[in-house]
Amino acid sequence: MAIVGRPNVGKSTLVNAIVGARISITSKKPQTTRFRLLGIATSDEAQIILVDTPGFQTVHRSRLNERMNRAVRDGLAGVDTIVVVMEAGKVDAGDREVIALLPMGTPAIAALNKVDRLRDKARLLPNMAQIASLHDFAAIVPISAEKGSGLDALLVEITRLLPEGDPLYAQDDLTDRDERFLAAEFIREKIFRAFGDEIPYATMVAIDSFGTERGLRRIHASVYVDKASQRAILLGEGGARMKAIGSAARQDMEQLFGGKVFLEIWVRVKSGWADDERMLNRIGY
């Protein structure tokens, strides 16, 4: 099942809420998610495999953004159902672009997220009618992924559309991504949450080495930026800001991985990394 939508509508928050663990990073900034990721939620009734995708957008142009949009298109292929996440109370051009990508013959559900922030609830019914006119959705479900409301109703609709079959993953699997990938994502999440509009989008995180010794995970990572001035901002005075980011990321890793983590982060300058094929290939974009 694919989770799609324009940037900043809460796709990753919804994936985490359904899986029951923070496997996909989140922030209030658009396009926090850059990678395709599987979330796995197993219950007595069903195993739901969720494909979390980047926000589809056509404003910014780079090889990185081209690859992110390709991840959205690829995520729509070969799935049994699609959940289109939109913000409750409005439909904008970005939503229409995503709906236009929906393949014929694949059932889709519209999840109207952030309904808890909709002050005028009377707007919800005409909003649902408008969405119903744009596509033949199998269901339209108002939810709040952050608060957890409406998720039971959404899961009922999702489960109803899934084909019968044996589970593809073990009962306790949460994602198809390994700890190395998740470590890089936790670092990137803290950067998105700690800085303004420029720095997060100018950064890339690569794991240089990842090893386990007597239960201790030793992780060495590099954060790449476009300019020397961005490196100085990211480090902060005496490296204090990067130390705080590393500490917060390490705590998240220890909670998810279930063990102690030693984390070392270097900040390096690599101009034009978002258009550098070799760099993008190195980190799996």
C-alpha positions, 0 to 999 in steps of 0.5 A: 500500500502506497502513502502519497501526497504533496509535501508537508501533509503528514505522510510520515507521521501517518506511517509512524502512527500505523506502524506504532514506532518512529521509523520515518523521520518527521518535521514541520518543514516540507519534504523532510522525507527523501527516501522510499521506505516500507513500514510494516504493521502486523495485527491478528487481522492483517499485515499492512505494508506501507510504502512511505514516499517523498512529497511530490512537487514540481517547484524545485529542480535538481537531480535530487528532486527528480529522484524523489519524484521518481520514488513517488511514481515508483511507489504507486506501481505494483501496490494493492491500494493507495492512500492519498494524504491531504490536509483537511479543509482544502484542496490545492494544486499540489493535491490535484497533481498527486491525484492525477498520478493515481493509476487506473484500476488501483483502489485509492483512499483519501485520508484528510489529515490534521482534522483536529486543526480545522477550526470550522468543522462545517468545511469538512463535508463540502471538502469531502464532496469536492475530493469525491468529484476529483477521483473515484475514491473507495473511501474518504476518511478524516483523520489526525495522524498526530492525535491518533483520531480516525485511524481505526476507521482508516485501518478498516478501509485499508484492510477491506481492500487488501488481498488475502495471502500469507504475511510477507514479513515476520510479526515483529518487523517494522521496516525493510530498512536497516539500522545504518539507513535509520541512523542517517535519517535520525541525524537528518531529522534533528537538522531539519528540526533545529535550523531554519529554511536554508540549512536542512535542504543544503545538507546530506547525511552519509554513514561512513562506518557502522559496526557492533561490538559487544552490543555497542553500536559504533557509528561514524557519520558525515554531514555534507553541506554546500558552503563553508558558511553553512558548515559554520552555522551547522557546527555552532560555537565550539561545535555545540549545535552539532553536539546537541544534534548528535546527542538527540539523534543518538538517544533516538537510535538507542530507543529504536535499536534497543542498545547503546550507541557511540556516535561521531559526526563530521561536517564536510563541504561538498558544493553541488552535492544535490546534482552530483550523481556519484554522491547521490548514488553513494547514499542511495538517493 
